[in-house]
Amino acid sequence: MSAEAKAEVRSFWDEAACGERLLLASTDRAGFSAQAVERYRLEPYIIAFAGFDRWRGKRVLEIGVGLGADHQRFVEAGANTTGIDLTPRAIGMTQQRLEAFGLSSDLQVADAEALPFPTAAFDLVYSWGVIHHSPDTPAVVAEILRVLKPGGEARIMIYSKWSLVGMMLWGRYALLRGRPFTSLADIYSRHLESPGTKAYSVDQTKRLFARFSDVRIRTTLSHGDLLSSGAGQRHSGHILDIARRIWPRWFVRRFLKGRGLFMMIEARKPT
């Protein structure tokens, strides 16, 4: 079942890397530059979370390079970079991106559940919105711990269970279809991005990272929660267009800021 599930995930993201259809107008320097500008406009908290400039001269592994915007920032900061992705498409896109800017990195198609790297190889393992797509996310976390050097850091974003995005999807695919007892886990798995996508509560995340030390967890509102952008590769339509126009973003920002989709985790491998 895991192999079949993984094949479905690979097939989904090999059709288009994350953000490719929404943000990437062309696969040249201008297109990649514009995509990066829009990425960091929509998700400005990435820059402080990743801390790109902190990793000069350090060994950095990115799990799930996607279109390569974050990976490019690590390379430009002078990190000793390695990037993996489950899909040849993402690796090809990131390679093309780096070549457009005269940059290079060690890029590989690889499975995060079985990383092809020695133990204690990296100072940082970074992953933004990726490992919740893996059929065996705990196995990925165990691999992250293994390949980190003692004292090394993991900076990982996964989806938060009690998000506004989850509530909206539940309303559309459960409540409006007369299935109010459908679980959020089922909603995320069936209707948010690739098949089998997961989202975690804070308690579940603490258990997931229980073998790490100095675990810090916070959530932030995403552009999905705010309906301030395109809604990903699976969602469109007139109802969504209307919702974007009337969505009370001021209210969400003021009173529901803890209901964001993005859960950012900073953790350290014990020494």
Secondary structure, DSSP 8 states (H G I E B T S, - for coil): -HHHHHHHHHHHHHHS-TTHHHH-S-SSHHHHHHHHHHHHHH-THHHHHHTGGGGTTSEEEEE--TTSHHHHHHHHTT-EEEEEES-HHHHHHHHHHHHHTT---EEEE--GGG-SS-TT-EEEEEEES-GGGSTTHHHHHHHHHHHEEEEEEEEEEEEBTT-HHHHHHHHHHTGGGT-TT--HHHHHHHHSSSTT---B-HHHHHHHTTTSEEEEEEEE--HHHHT-S---SS--SHHHHHHHHH--HHHHHHH-TT--SEEEEEEE---
